[in-house]
Amino acid sequence: MRKELMFLGVIVLAAWACAAAPADSYATADSLVGKVEVQRAGGQVWTKLAKGDNVRNNDYVRAGEKSFARLTWSDGSASFLHENTQILLAFYSGGETNIISRHITVFYGAVFFVLKEILPKTFTKSYDVKIYTPTAVVSLRGTSLSVSVDNKSGSSTVEVITGTIMVRNILKNVSTYLSAGFKTTVDMRSDPIVPKPVLSDDIMALKTWVPIDVVDQQMTSQLARAGRDHEILTGSLKQKMLILPFVNSSKYAGPWNITSGIPRMLGERLQHAACTAEFADTPNIDPLAFGEKAKAKFVVTGEIQDFDVVQHAEIAATADEYREFFLARVRISVQMINVAEKKVVLDNEFTGDMRGGNTKDNSWQKIARMTFSDKDPQFSKSILGSALLQALSQSADQLTKQTSRE
């Protein structure tokens, strides 16, 4: 019961997050065999899905026994449903950015995906795709793969034909990268198992329900990339850490370029790391592909979650005294990827807080006129600069320790 409730919570959250989906976000049923049905968002009745019908935000689709379906998107992506499969489709528009995300939940059965677009963590790109199962979340990177879910245990098996994905255990929050030609299984209480090769028997089984020409085309694509991947992964990776621009999800919208300034400052604090840290001013890219191309050992990405100075007031309980003060808070999340192993080896949040008196020197109006640089004494000694240095010192320490372990 606990497992079922936890998974239901994931579905409810996904549905809520996708409530703002634009009207033109949908998939089209362009191939149907047997009994394939749809339950429209908010409804309780299953109705027959006809060829050419559109499936929209929060619609459920299920294929019965000896029944199959293919859903396609305008970007050329496709999903092939095996018999005895049920899924939920959810779409979400980023509002100001007009970015459309596709979150697909596989309740049970099997689905083969051929997807065109990618969204690395902390980066924004059109057509973000994530696949949810009772035990796993799969983040995709321009990939073809199959996802199957056992109807009784909820155990999920993921087989990658082309590209690279990240698989995360929902309950344990443990992630691993899975590259082309490998598979893994995730259940509720264990980490994703060590990847195993996708065997010829697995491919033959796939061809029994996915069009043979589709599978062959993806296999050809895999072979074309194999030589390049082998050279990258077996070559001597440089002892180099690439730090990419951070995503700003805080409320700060001032003139400072914090998306590049903060990771630059972080890189300067990694002098004692086991490899050389370099800042790469290239936003909105696939960090793993970028690291492979540069033959770097690690790639660091991040998100700025808080970057603010707020005026507070409190009453001291002992003296019944009313006091006003300024509080600066900086909160960043940092992820480090081991490029060779295609694995996230660090994913932590770091916070800096600094409190100051209720004076103009501690206000945003005063601090905003300073130079955004940790080398500027005026800024570094301000309450915001001090909070930022706390968060940077914590993250640099963890990154340094992690590079020594790898």
N, C-alpha and C positions, 0 to 999 in steps of 0.2 A: 504493500500500500504506500509506503513512504516513497519508493522509487516512482510510482505512478503519479503521486502528488507533485513531486519535484519536477517531473517532465511536463506535467500540465502547467506548472508555473512558468516554465520556459516558453511554452506555446502561447500562454496568455500575454506574457510580456512582448513576445514577437508580434502578436496581433495588434497590441496596443501601440507599439512603436511604429507600425506601418499604417496607422489610421489616416495619415496625411498623404496617402498615395495619390498621385495625379491621375486624372481620368483616363489618360492614354497609356497607362501602364497595364500591360496584359500579355498573356501567352495565348497562342492559337493552337487548337487541336487540329493538326493537319493529317493525321493518320490514326485510324481506330480499328481495332479488331475485337469482336465479341462484345461483352457488356462493360462499358465504361460509363461512369456516372459522375455528376458534379453536385455538390451541395453549396449553394451560393452563400455569401457572407451574411451571417445573422439568421440564416434559415435553418430548418430542421429536416427538410425533405430532400431526398436524393432524386435527381432527374437524369434522364439519358443525356449524355454529352454527344453532340453531333459534330461531324467533320466541319471545320470552319468556325466553330463556336470559340469565343474568347473566354479565357479564364482570368479573372481579375483578383484584386486584393482581397485576401482572407477567404478565398474559395477553396473548398476541398475537392480533390479528385481521387477516385478509386477505380481500379481495374479488377474485375472479378476473375474467377477461374477461367483459364484458357482465353484470357482477354489481355490486350496490349494497347498502348497508346503512345503517340509522339506529340509533344508540345514544343512549339518553336517560338523564338523571339525575333524582333526586328533586326537585331545585330547578328543573326545567323546562329545563335546558340540553340541547342535542342536538348530535350530530356526524353528518354525512352523509358516507359513504365513497364515493368515485368508484371505477369499475372499475380493476383492476390497482393496488390500494393495500394497503399493509401498515402497521399501527400497533402500538404497545405502550402499554398502559394501566398506570399506576402510581399508587398511592394512599399517602398518608402521614398518620398522625395525629400531631399535636404533643404527645401525651402529656398533660402537665399541663393544657394549654389545650384539648385535644380538638379541635383544628383539623384539618380534613381538606384535604389538598392533592391536586390532580389534575395529574399530569405525563403528557402525551401525546406520544409520539415518533412522527413520521411518517417512515418509512424511505424510501418512494417512493410515488408516486401523488398523490392530492389529497383533501383533507378540507375540508368547509364546517362551521364552528363557529357555533353560536348559544349564547352563554354569558351567564349572569346575574350572576355575582359577580366581584369584583375583588380584587386584592392589590397595591397599590403597593409598591415596594421599601422595605424596612425597616418595613413595617406588617403587622400580622397581622389577617386577616379570614377567616371561614369560606370554604371552597372556593377556595383559591388555585389558579389555573390557569396552567400554563406549557406551551408547545408546543416540543418539540425537533425539529430536523431535522439533517441532516449538516453544515449550515453556519450555522444560526441558532438562537437562543433567543428565543421570543416571549412577552412578559409581557402578560397581558390585563387589560382594564378594562371588564367588562360589554359585550361586543363581539360582533358578527357579522363573520366574515371567512373567507376561503378561504386554505389553505396548500397549495401544490403543490411537489413535489420531483421533479426530473429523475432518473431511475433511473441514468443513466450518470455525470453530472457531480456530482450531489448539490446542484446549484444550487437555491435555494429562492425561490419567488415568493409574496409575501403581498399579498392584496387586502383592504382593509378596507371593509365596507359601512356599519357603524355603530360608534360609539365611538372609542376611541383605544387604541393598543397601543404597546409599546416593543419594537423589534427589535434584537437584538444579534448581531454577527458573533462566532462562537465563537472563532476563531483570533486575530483582531485585537482582540477585546474593545472594539469600537466600537459605540455604541448610538445609536439615533435614534427619535424618536416618529413614528408614522404615524397620521394621523387619517382619518375617514370620507371615502370617495370617492377614496382614493389607494392606490397600490400601489408595491412596491419589490421588487428582486431582490437576493439575497445569495449570493455564491459564496465559496469558501474563502479566497481571497487578496485580496479587495477589500472596501471598506466597503459598507454598503447603498447602492445607487444613489440618486440624487436622486429623491424620490417623483414619480410620474407619475399623472395622473388615471385613474381607472377608467372606461373608455369604455362606451358602450352595447353594443358588440360583446362586451365582457367580461361584461356582465350577461346578455346573450342566451346566451352560452356556458355560463354558470353555470346557467341555467334548463333546460339540456338534461339535467342530472343531479341538480339539487336541486329539490324541488317548487316550482312557480311561485308558489303562494300564500305560501310561506315567504320567498322572495326579495322578492316584492312587499311583504310586511309589513315586512321590514327596510328596504327602500327608503323606505317611508312614514315610518318612524321617523327615518330619516336626514334627510328633508326637513323634518320637524317641528323638528329640532334645528338645522337649517342657519341659520335666522334668528338664533337666539341666539348661535351660534358666530361668525357673521359680525360681529355687533355687538361681541362680546368681542375678537375678533382684529384687527378693523380700527379699533376705538376707541383712544383715547389711553391706553395703559397707564401707570399711575402709576410713577414711579421709586421703586418699593418692593420690598423683599425680605422675604418672610415666612419665618420660621424656625419649623418645627414641632417638637413634642416628639420627642426621640430614643428609639429602642428600646433597652432595656437587655438585651443578651445576655451580659453579663459575669456573674461569680459573685457580684457584690455584691447583697445582699438586706437591707441595713441600713435605718435610718429616714430617711436623706436621700433627697429626691426628685431623683435625679440626672437623670431623663429630662426634666425641665423646667429644673432648675438649670443644667445644662451648656449647653444651647442658649441660655438667657438670658445667661449669661456670654459666650458667643460673640457674640451680638448686640451686646452692649455694646462689643465690641472692633472693631466694623465702622464706626467713626466716619468713617473716610476712604474708605469705599466710595462708588461712583458713585451709590448710591441709599440711601434710608433703610431700616434694618433694624428689623423689628418681630417680636416673639415672639408666636405665636398658640397659645394653650394649648388646642388641639383635637386630641386623640390619635385614631389609627386612622381617618384619613380619606384620601380620594383627593387627593394633593397637587396634581395638575394641575387637577382640577375646583375645588378650594378656591382656588387661585391665580387661575383664570379668573374666579370669582365675585367675588373681592376686587379684580380688575383689577390685580394685582401683576405686576411684570416678572419676578421670580424667586421660586422657592420652594426652601427648603433643608430637606432631611431628613437624618437621621443615625442612626448605630448606635453604642452604647457597647460595645466588644468586650472591653476590659480596664479594670478599675478596682480596683486591689488593692495591698496592702502585704504583702510576703512576706519572711520571715527566711531568709537564705542563709548558707552557710559555704563557705570556700575555703581552699586551701593554696597559699601563695606558692611558686612553683617555685624561686626563687633562695634564699630564706631558710628554706625548709621551715617556714614559719610558718602556723599555723592561725588563721583570722580569721572572725568572724561579723559580719554586717551586715544591715540592712534595705534592701529595694529596693522602691520604689513605681513602678508602671507604669500609665499611662493610654493607651489606644489607642481612637481613634474613627474611624469612616468618615463622610465627609460627601459628600452629593450635592446639586448645585444644578441646578434645572430652569429653562430659559428658557421661560416660559409661552407667549409668542406663537409661538415656533417649535416648541413641544412637543418639546424636545430636552434631554437630559442634557448639560450643558456642563462639569460638574466631578464627578468620582467618585474621591476619593482617601482614603487612610488617613493619619492623623497620630498620632504616638506621642511621649509624654513619659516619660522615665526619670529617677529621682532616687535616689541611693544615700545612706544615712545610717548612722551608727554603731549598734552593738548596745546601744541605750539605750531606756528606757521611753518617752522623748519621741517616738521614731520607730515605736512599736508601734501596731497597730490599736486596742488598748485605750485608748491616750492620744488618738490622732487622732479616733476615733469620738465622743469627747465634745466635740469642737470644733464651732463653727458652720460649716455648709457654705456659705461665702461667700468669694469672692475679695477682698471688701472687709474681711474680718476678718484682721488681721495674723497672728494665731496660726495660722490655717489656711493662708493664702497662703504662709507661710514654712515650713510643714511639708513633709516630703518628698513627700507625696501632693499637696498644694496646688501645689508647685513643678512636679511632673510634669504636673498638669492644665494649668497655665498654659503650659507648653511646647507641649502639643498644641493648646491654644486659639489661641496666637499663630501657630503654623504654619498652622492652618486659616483663621484670619481673614486672614492675608496672602494665601493663595491665592484666597480668595473676593473679596477687594478687587481683586486683579489681574484676575480673571475678569470682574468687573462692568465694569471699565474697557475690556475688549476687546469686550464685547457691544454 
